[in-house]
Amino acid sequence: MNTVKKIALAMIIALPAFAHAGEAKVKWHDFNDYRDVEPGNNSPKGSFHKNVAKNFEKHFNKLAEKLPEGYTFNVEVTELDLAGDVRFGTMNELRIIKPIYFPRIDLNYSITDKDGKVISEANDVKLKDMGFMDRMKMGRDEAYYYDKRLITDWFEDELLPSLNLDE
């Protein structure tokens, strides 16, 4: 391996150590009280709700990695209405994705620094994307794509810029 390749490889391995490394803590309410977190395909509700929680928590943690090391993104999901709607098919219940069934998420959040000082917080943040199917779908097909994109857009376009972390 030549020297340039060795240096490039070393940089790729070392860069994550210098990257941001925040974490997320997510609090859920009773999934049965949310507007629409219904499983399709006759899946058991309990396992479906665990899957939703796991997917969203992983996504919130991915976003929190953009925060400085030691920062915590605390999220309380107060309302959840997944993109689409569960409808009866021939033998199964299916989640049908149509423009009229747009994703909605209400949450409370706070961001704390490594000392536990609150940097930013808000209650009753209401996110919705009524034009979610009008935009180009980027990347691979993943579970809860439209819902995660809604959260990502809010986090990157509104929350991160408001923190003034570059100062």
Secondary structure as the mmCIF struct_conf table of DSSP 4:
data_model
#
loop_
_struct_conf.conf_type_id
_struct_conf.id
_struct_conf.beg_label_comp_id
_struct_conf.beg_label_asym_id
_struct_conf.beg_label_seq_id
_struct_conf.end_label_comp_id
_struct_conf.end_label_asym_id
_struct_conf.end_label_seq_id
HELX_RH_AL_P HELX_RH_AL_P1 THR A 3 PHE A 18
BEND BEND1 ALA A 19 ALA A 19
STRN STRN1 GLU A 23 TRP A 28
HELX_RH_3T_P HELX_RH_3T_P1 PHE A 31 ASP A 33
BEND BEND2 TYR A 34 ARG A 35
STRN STRN2 ASP A 36 ASP A 36
BEND BEND3 GLY A 40 GLY A 40
TURN_TY1_P TURN_TY1_P1 ASN A 41 ASN A 42
HELX_RH_AL_P HELX_RH_AL_P2 LYS A 45 ALA A 64
TURN_TY1_P TURN_TY1_P2 GLU A 65 LYS A 66
BEND BEND4 LEU A 67 LEU A 67
HELX_LH_PP_P HELX_LH_PP_P1 PRO A 68 PRO A 68
TURN_TY1_P TURN_TY1_P3 GLU A 69 GLY A 70
STRN STRN3 THR A 72 ASP A 81
BEND BEND5 ALA A 83 GLY A 84
STRN STRN4 ASP A 85 PHE A 88
BEND BEND6 THR A 90 ASN A 92
STRN STRN5 GLU A 93 ILE A 96
TURN_TY1_P TURN_TY1_P4 PRO A 99 ILE A 100
BEND BEND7 TYR A 101 TYR A 101
STRN STRN6 ARG A 104 THR A 112
TURN_TY1_P TURN_TY1_P5 LYS A 114 ASP A 115
BEND BEND8 GLY A 116 GLY A 116
STRN STRN7 VAL A 118 LYS A 128
TURN_TY1_P TURN_TY1_P6 MET A 130 ASP A 134
BEND BEND9 ARG A 135 ARG A 135
HELX_LH_PP_P HELX_LH_PP_P2 MET A 136 LYS A 137
BEND BEND10 GLY A 139 ARG A 140
TURN_TY1_P TURN_TY1_P7 ALA A 143 TYR A 144
HELX_RH_AL_P HELX_RH_AL_P3 TYR A 145 TRP A 154
HELX_RH_PI_P HELX_RH_PI_P1 PHE A 155 LEU A 159
HELX_RH_AL_P HELX_RH_AL_P4 LEU A 160 LEU A 163
TURN_TY1_P TURN_TY1_P8 LEU A 165 ASP A 166
#
